[in-house]
Amino acid sequence: MNKARRKQIADVISALEDLREKVEEIHDEEEDAFEGLPESFEGTERYDAMEEAVDNLDDALSSLEDAIDSLECAKE
């Protein structure tokens, strides 16, 4: 791989790392809110939606990390 394509990949990695940080912030805020729900909310629609949102954000973070790792390997 030539230097120009490595630079392009490095730029994409940087952008993905910025996105990962933003998603991680959202995840942490949502997880804090979810964990702060009173026990009386368990089993409610709101509880389930918040739990699903946290799970989906976990999946998104994992996917972003996988993409970054793959791009790091590709530029070597």
Phi and psi restraints in degrees (value plus and minus 20) as a CYANA .aco file:
   2 ASN   PHI    -104.5   -64.5
   2 ASN   PSI     150.6   190.6
   3 LYS   PHI     -81.5   -41.5
   3 LYS   PSI     -58.8   -18.8
   4 ALA   PHI     -84.6   -44.6
   4 ALA   PSI     -63.2   -23.2
   5 ARG   PHI     -89.8   -49.8
   5 ARG   PSI     -55.6   -15.6
   6 ARG   PHI     -81.3   -41.3
   6 ARG   PSI     -60.7   -20.7
   7 LYS   PHI     -83.5   -43.5
   7 LYS   PSI     -62.6   -22.6
   8 GLN   PHI     -81.9   -41.9
   8 GLN   PSI     -62.6   -22.6
   9 ILE   PHI     -85.8   -45.8
   9 ILE   PSI     -61.0   -21.0
  10 ALA   PHI     -80.7   -40.7
  10 ALA   PSI     -58.6   -18.6
  11 ASP   PHI     -85.3   -45.3
  11 ASP   PSI     -61.2   -21.2
  12 VAL   PHI     -85.2   -45.2
  12 VAL   PSI     -62.5   -22.5
  13 ILE   PHI     -79.2   -39.2
  13 ILE   PSI     -64.4   -24.4
  14 SER   PHI     -80.5   -40.5
  14 SER   PSI     -63.7   -23.7
  15 ALA   PHI     -84.0   -44.0
  15 ALA   PSI     -61.9   -21.9
  16 LEU   PHI     -85.9   -45.9
  16 LEU   PSI     -56.6   -16.6
  17 GLU   PHI     -85.0   -45.0
  17 GLU   PSI     -58.4   -18.4
  18 ASP   PHI     -82.7   -42.7
  18 ASP   PSI     -64.4   -24.4
  19 LEU   PHI     -83.1   -43.1
  19 LEU   PSI     -61.1   -21.1
  20 ARG   PHI     -80.1   -40.1
  20 ARG   PSI     -61.8   -21.8
  21 GLU   PHI     -82.0   -42.0
  21 GLU   PSI     -62.7   -22.7
  22 LYS   PHI     -85.3   -45.3
  22 LYS   PSI     -63.9   -23.9
  23 VAL   PHI     -84.7   -44.7
  23 VAL   PSI     -58.2   -18.2
  24 GLU   PHI     -83.6   -43.6
  24 GLU   PSI     -59.4   -19.4
  25 GLU   PHI     -82.8   -42.8
  25 GLU   PSI     -65.7   -25.7
  26 ILE   PHI     -81.8   -41.8
  26 ILE   PSI     -64.7   -24.7
  27 HIS   PHI     -77.6   -37.6
  27 HIS   PSI     -68.6   -28.6
  28 ASP   PHI     -82.7   -42.7
  28 ASP   PSI     -60.8   -20.8
  29 GLU   PHI     -84.5   -44.5
  29 GLU   PSI     -64.0   -24.0
  30 GLU   PHI     -87.1   -47.1
  30 GLU   PSI     -59.8   -19.8
  31 GLU   PHI     -85.2   -45.2
  31 GLU   PSI     -61.5   -21.5
  32 ASP   PHI     -80.9   -40.9
  32 ASP   PSI     -64.0   -24.0
  33 ALA   PHI     -84.1   -44.1
  33 ALA   PSI     -61.4   -21.4
  34 PHE   PHI     -83.6   -43.6
  34 PHE   PSI     -66.8   -26.8
  35 GLU   PHI     -87.7   -47.7
  35 GLU   PSI     -41.3    -1.3
  36 GLY   PHI    -105.3   -65.3
  36 GLY   PSI     -24.5    15.5
  37 LEU   PHI     -87.1   -47.1
  37 LEU   PSI     119.6   159.6
  38 PRO   PHI     -85.4   -45.4
  38 PRO   PSI     133.6   173.6
  39 GLU   PHI     -77.0   -37.0
  39 GLU   PSI     -47.2    -7.2
  40 SER   PHI     -84.9   -44.9
  40 SER   PSI     -34.9     5.1
  41 PHE   PHI    -103.9   -63.9
  41 PHE   PSI     -34.4     5.6
  42 GLU   PHI     -76.2   -36.2
  42 GLU   PSI     114.8   154.8
  43 GLY   PHI      65.6   105.6
  43 GLY   PSI     -23.9    16.1
  44 THR   PHI    -106.4   -66.4
  44 THR   PSI     145.6   185.6
  45 GLU   PHI     -81.5   -41.5
  45 GLU   PSI     -60.8   -20.8
  46 ARG   PHI     -83.5   -43.5
  46 ARG   PSI     -65.0   -25.0
  47 TYR   PHI     -78.4   -38.4
  47 TYR   PSI     -69.1   -29.1
  48 ASP   PHI     -82.8   -42.8
  48 ASP   PSI     -60.1   -20.1
  49 ALA   PHI     -86.2   -46.2
  49 ALA   PSI     -61.1   -21.1
  50 MET   PHI     -88.2   -48.2
  50 MET   PSI     -59.6   -19.6
  51 GLU   PHI     -83.2   -43.2
  51 GLU   PSI     -62.4   -22.4
  52 GLU   PHI     -85.4   -45.4
  52 GLU   PSI     -58.5   -18.5
  53 ALA   PHI     -82.4   -42.4
  53 ALA   PSI     -63.5   -23.5
  54 VAL   PHI     -82.8   -42.8
  54 VAL   PSI     -63.5   -23.5
  55 ASP   PHI     -82.4   -42.4
  55 ASP   PSI     -62.8   -22.8
  56 ASN   PHI     -86.1   -46.1
  56 ASN   PSI     -57.5   -17.5
  57 LEU   PHI     -87.4   -47.4
  57 LEU   PSI     -56.0   -16.0
  58 ASP   PHI     -79.1   -39.1
  58 ASP   PSI     -66.1   -26.1
  59 ASP   PHI     -81.7   -41.7
  59 ASP   PSI     -62.0   -22.0
  60 ALA   PHI     -83.0   -43.0
  60 ALA   PSI     -63.3   -23.3
  61 LEU   PHI     -81.2   -41.2
  61 LEU   PSI     -63.6   -23.6
  62 SER   PHI     -82.4   -42.4
  62 SER   PSI     -62.0   -22.0
  63 SER   PHI     -85.0   -45.0
  63 SER   PSI     -60.9   -20.9
  64 LEU   PHI     -84.2   -44.2
  64 LEU   PSI     -61.6   -21.6
  65 GLU   PHI     -84.6   -44.6
  65 GLU   PSI     -60.1   -20.1
  66 ASP   PHI     -82.4   -42.4
  66 ASP   PSI     -62.8   -22.8
  67 ALA   PHI     -83.4   -43.4
  67 ALA   PSI     -63.1   -23.1
  68 ILE   PHI     -82.5   -42.5
  68 ILE   PSI     -65.8   -25.8
  69 ASP   PHI     -80.4   -40.4
  69 ASP   PSI     -63.7   -23.7
  70 SER   PHI     -83.8   -43.8
  70 SER   PSI     -61.0   -21.0
  71 LEU   PHI     -88.0   -48.0
  71 LEU   PSI     -57.5   -17.5
  72 GLU   PHI     -80.2   -40.2
  72 GLU   PSI     -63.7   -23.7
  73 CYS   PHI     -85.4   -45.4
  73 CYS   PSI     -58.0   -18.0
  74 ALA   PHI     -86.5   -46.5
  74 ALA   PSI     -52.5   -12.5
  75 LYS   PHI    -104.1   -64.1
  75 LYS   PSI     -25.9    14.1
